[in-house]
Amino acid sequence: MCSDTVPAPAGSNGPHLSMDDLVRTLSKGCKPRSAWRIGTEHEKLGYSKAPPHARPTHDQISDLLTHIHSSNGWEYIMEGKAKIGLAHDGQTVTLEPGGQTELSGAPLPDLHAVARETREHLLEVRKACDAVGIDYMNIGFDPKWDFEDVPRMPKTRYRYMREYMPKVGTLGHDMMFRSCTIQVNLDFESEEDMVQKFRIGLALQNVAGALFANSPFRNGAPSGYKSWRLHVWTDVDPHRCGRLPFVFDPGFSFAAYAEWALDVPMYFLYRDGQYTDVGGQPFRAFFEGRLEGHPGLFPTAADWDLHLTTVFPDVRLKQFLEMRGADGGSWEFITALPALWVGLLYDAGAQAQAAALVADWTPAELEALQADVPRLALQAPFRDGTVQDVALRMLNIARRGLEARGLGEERYLDVLDAVAESGVTRADRLLQLYDSEWSRSIEPLYTPEHRVDNGLC
């Protein structure tokens, strides 16, 4: 979400970057199919086991990191003297602004490897949680605590983002401090392949979001949305978020994405280990050497890499494509998200079918999905039916795509098939429980049954 780790920009200007340099940063992601990998990221919402189940402090999370560090060769990621993450064997554990804990998985060859990585990580976290007295909930948004109640993590980057967010939207702090997501990073073969995958991803992102809807509560009560997390993204920052309609324009390319990113405002300038407020000036001003307060200073390649981590569209392009539409959830859903997108986009036949599915969807229909799915999930209207109908077709394509890979990966879609066939998302189940067995209380969420690793052994 917010915690991308990139190399620190050097203190000097270095060679001036050209537009070709910016585009090349993206196009370097092109890989032959034999080199395609799957990178899964998942965030977890922590809470103290002891009532009233406050969100963990940095001291508590630092203790958690210490326990994980001692178990399996992890290295600390530090900011000053503060532990802000771990790294090991292509994986990183990082902290979101409110202490949500994220695993950014290694690039892996198949979904079985993703499932093993997820299982091993969650069991490792479980042991550490038992030692430090915290747990992690299976949910996409904090059901109880408000922004003011959430401890701040000691990452300077987040302070600048926190101060900037209210200037451009009303829900940026909800995104930063209270939400959790599952994401998958996927490769592309060429610019043409990137464009088609990008368009499919943007069109189907809200359909995927409906299947994963798991954030119906806010401030201790139903929010009126089945995915409040999805709704949050509609009012974070119009300059860097959303569904990027220009991706569907004829001639969309790596260069077109770079041109868009150039005009996204900067949160900060980072030089010699220090962050400086640049007042939301666009990266283009930096690129042209006219950054107010820093005339004649030009960006390095690392500055551009850093800037690309501060844009948050529904699908994000770096040297891979990030699918960003799913609420956080249990271990089954963590593996189901990459299964869905790998099934759709890593088999040529399935990708062609997915492209045909969305080929005639209009901008107005995509806008309506963005408005309706957060409230209604699978029951959102679409054409003569509902999003549930589209989800069933999408899953059928994904399953055939996984079957074509011949690796026995189809079972990871079973949990999504059950949701799509019933029309009942996890958010629907939670709301039913809230109105019946839970007597309109969200406190039962703070029990082992609703841990992210419940049932994992």
N, C-alpha and C positions, 0 to 999 in steps of 0.2 A: 504494500500500500504506500507507505512513506519512507521505508527504511532501506532503500537501495544503497549498497556500498560500492563506491567507485574510487579509483585512485585519486589522490589529492592533486589538484592542479599545481604546477610548478610556480615558483615565484616570479619567473621572468616571462617576458612576452614570447620568446621563441619565434619561429617563422610564422608569418601571417597565414591564417587558414584561408583557403579559397572555397568557393561554393562546391567545387568538385571534391574537396576534402570532406566537407560536411556530408555530402551524398555518399561518398565512399565509406564512411563510417557505418552507414546503413547497409549498403550493397555488399559489404564484406560478409554479411550473414548468409549469402547464397551458398548452398551446399548440395552435393549430390545426394540422392535419396539414401544411399548406403550410409551416409554420415548423419542422417536425421536422428535427433534425440528428443527426449521428453523431460522437461523440467517442471516439477510441481512445487508450488508454494502454498503454505497454509498457515493462517493466523489463529491463535487460540486466546480466548478471553479468560483471564485468571481471576480468582477470588480467594480470599482467606477462608479456610475451613471453619474457623470460629465465627459464630454470629457476631455482628450482623452481616458477615460475608463481604467486608470491604474489599475493594480492588487492591492488589498487592502493591506495596511500596517498592522503590528501587532496591532498598536493602534486602527485602525478601527475595526479589527476583535475582539479585546478585548472588545470594546464597544458593538459589536454584542453579544458576550457571556454574557455581563452584562445584556443586555435586555432580553435574553432568561432566564438567571438565575433568574431574578425577576418575571418570569411569572408562573413557575410551579414546584417549589421545587427542581431545579437542584442544585448540589454542584459543586464548582469549582475544577478543576484539576490544580495544580500549579507546576511550576518549579522555585524555588526561589520566587521572587515577581511577576513573569509573569503568567498571565492566559493562559493556553495552552489547556484547554478543560473543559468539563462539564460531570457530571455523574448523572443519575437518573433512578431508577427502572429498572436496568439491561441494560440500554442504556448508551452509551458514545458519546459525541461529541468531536472530536479531530482535531488537525491541522496537515496537511501534511507540508512538508518542505517549500513550496511556499505559504502557507496559504489556500490551498484547504481545505475545511471543510468537515469532514467525520462524518456521523452517523453510529456507530456500533450498530445495533439494538439488542434488547433482544431476547433470544431464545423463539420462539413463536410456538404455536401448529398447525397453519394452515395459508394458504395464505390470508384469510380474515383478520386475525390479523396483518399480514405483511402490507397489504394495509392500514389498519387503522393507524398503526404506522407511515408509510411513509407519509400519508396525514397529520396527526397531526404534525409531525416534520416539514414538508415543510411549512405548514401554520404558525407555530410558527416562523420559520425562516423568512417568508415573513413579518410578523409584525416587527421583529427586523430590517430587511433590510430597510424597509420604514423609520425607526427611524434614521438609521446611514448612509444612502446614498450609499448603495452598492446593487448589485444584483448578482444572480448566474445563469450562462449560462448552457443551455442544450447541452453539448458537452463533448468529451473525451480528448481533448488536446487544450491547449491555442492557438487560431488562430493567435495571433498578437505579443505578447510580448516574447522577447528572454530571455534566462536564466539570463543574466546580469541585465535585467529590473525588475526582480521579487524580491520583498522583502523577506528577510530571517526571518523565525520564530525563536523565542528564545528557541530552544530545543537543548541542547548540543549533544545529540545523532545524530542529523542531521548534525552538523558540522563535526563530524568524518566520517560519510557516504559521505558527499559532498567532503571531501578531498581525500577519498579512491577511489571513483568512476572512475576518469580519469585514474587510474593505471591499470584498468582491462577492460575497454570498452569505447566507444565513446559517448554513449547515456544515461549514468546514470543520468546526470543532467536533461535531458529531462524527464526522468521517475520521478525523485524526485520533480521537481519544476513546471512541465507544464502539467502533465497528470492527468486524473480522471477516475475512474473505478467504476463498480458495481460488487459486489461479493456476494456469498451465501455460508453459512457454513452449512454442512449437517452431520448427524450422521451415524454410522454404527453399525451393530449388533455383528460382530465377525471379526477376522482377515481375514477370507475368504471373508466376505462381504466387508470389507475395500478394499481388493485387487481388487475385481471385480469393485467396484465403482471407485477406483483410475484409473484403466485402461480405463473404459468407459469415465471418465472425461477427461483424457489426450487425448484420440483419438478424442473426439468430441469438445474439447475446441476451436479449430479454426473454426469449423462449427458454434458454438455459436457466436464466435467473428465476423463472417461474418454477421450474423443477426443483431448484435448490432453495426456494423461499423458506427462511428459517429465522426471521427477526420481527415477530409481530408485537413485541412489547417495548415500551419506553417509559422511563420514570415510574415503574411499578404497575403499569396498566397497559391494556391494548392500545396501540398507537393509531388504529384505523387502517393500518397497512400490513399485508402479510410479509412484505420485505421492506421494513423501514430503511435498511441499509441501501437498497436500490434507490429508494426515494431520495435519500440523502444526497446521492450523486447528482441529482437534478438541480441542486442549488449550492454547489461548492465553489465553482469558479468557471464562468462560461468561456474564459479564454483558454483553459487547459483541459477541460473535461467534456464528456458527452460523446455523441455518436458520429461526429465528423462527416457531415453530408458530402464534403468535397471528395471523399474517398470513392464515391460512386460516379464522379465526373469522368467523362472520356479523357483518356490521357493521364489518369492518376499514376504516380510514379514515386520512386524514392525521392526525387527532387521536389515533388509537390509536398511531400510530408516534411522535408527539411525546410521548405519555405514557410509552411505553417508554424513549425516549431520555432523558427527565427523570431516570429512575432509574438510568441508567448512571453509574458513578463517574467523576469527573474525574481526569485525570492531573495537572493543574496549573491555576493561575490565572495569567493573563497580563495585566499592567497596566504601562503606561508603559515598555514595552520590557523588562520583567523577569518572569521566571517564578518562581512560588512554589508549593511543595508544599502541597497541601490534603488530603493523607492519604486519597485515594480517596473523598472524600465525594461523594454523588450531586449531579448538577446541580440536582435539585429543591431541595436545601438552599440553593443559591445563588439560585435563582429566587425562593425565599420569604424571602430576606434573612437566613438563619440559618446561613451558612457559618461553621463553627468557625474562630476566629481573625480573621474578617472580618465581624463582626455588622453588619447594616444595609447591607452592600454588595449591590447588585443587578446582574444581568447586563445588558449591552447586546445589541443585535441581533448585533453582531460576535462577542460571547462565544458566543451560541447557534450561529452559523455555525461557529465554531471547534470547538465541542463536537461538532457533527454530523460533523466530519472524524475524530473519534477513536472512532467506533463502526465495527465491521468485520464486519457480518453477510454471509452469502453473496451477498445482493443488498442494496445500500445505497440508501436514498432520500435525495436532497437535492432540488434542483429538477429532477432527472432521476433515472433509475434506473441504477445501476452493476451490471453483471454481472461477478462477481469470481472465477469458478471455474476459470480456465484457467492451466496452467503456462506460463511463459515459453518461447518457441520461436523458430524461424527466421522470416524475413520472410514466407514463405507463410502461416504460421500466424498471424502478427500480423494479416494482412488477413482470414484465414478467420474469426477470432472475430467481428468485427463483421458479416461476411457471414451467419454462422449466426443471430445474434440479430436482425439487420435482416430477414432472410427470415422469421423466425418472428413478429416483432412489429410490422413496419411495413406489413403488408398485412392488411386486416380479415379476409379469408377465411382466410389462414394463421393469424392469431392465434386465430380461432375453432376451427380444427382443432387447434392446439396446446393450447388450453384443454380441448377434448374429450379429447385424448390423456391428460391428467393428471387429469381430473375425479374419477376414482374411486380415485386412489392414496391409500393410508392413511398416517397418521402413522408406523405401524410400518414400512411399506415405505420411506418416505423416510429413516427412521433407519437402516434396513439399508443403503440405498444409501450413506449418509454413512460407514458403517463399512467396507463392502466395496469400494467403488470405489477408494479410495486403494491398496488391496493388489492388486486384480485388474483394474482398469480395465474394458475392454470385456467381460471374461470374468466379471465379477461376476454372480451369479444375480439374476434378476428374474422373478417369477411362473413361468411354464412355460418360460422361456428365459433369455436373458442381456441385459445392458445393450447388447450389440452389436445385438440385435434392435430395442431401443428407439431406439438411435442411428440406425439405418437409416430408421426411420419418421420420426424428428425431422428428418433431413436431407432426406427427400422433401418434407416440409411446407415446410421452409425454401427449398428450390429452387423450389417452386411459388410461394412468396411473392415471391422475387426475380424470377421470370419475370413475375409480375403487375405488378411495378413498371416493366417494359418498358425497362430501362436497360442490359441486357446484363451484369448483375452476377453471373450464376450461376457463371461460371468460378472465382470466388474460393472456391467450395465444393469444387472438384475435389480438393484435397489432403485434405479431410475425408472425402469419398466414398471415396477410396482406403484410408484408415485403416479406415473402417467396413466396407467390403466385405471386406477382408482379415482384419479382427480384430486386426491387428498395429499397435500404437501405436509412437511413437518410443521410448518406454521399453522396449518389447519388443525392438526392434531393437538398442538399446544393450546390453541384457542379453545378447542373442545374441552380439554382438561381444565383450563382456567375457569370455564363456566360451569363445570360439574364437580369432579372429584377434588379440585383444588380450592373450591369455594371462593373464587375470584381473588386468589392470592398468587403471586409469582414465586413465593418462597420455596415451593417444591422443586424449582429448577436447581436449587443449591443442594442437590443430593447426588449420590453416585450414579443413579440411573441416567442422569443427564450430563455426565462427563463425556468429553470428546472421545475417550478410549473405552467407553462402556461396552462390554462384551468382547473386547479384544484380549486374546490370550496367546 
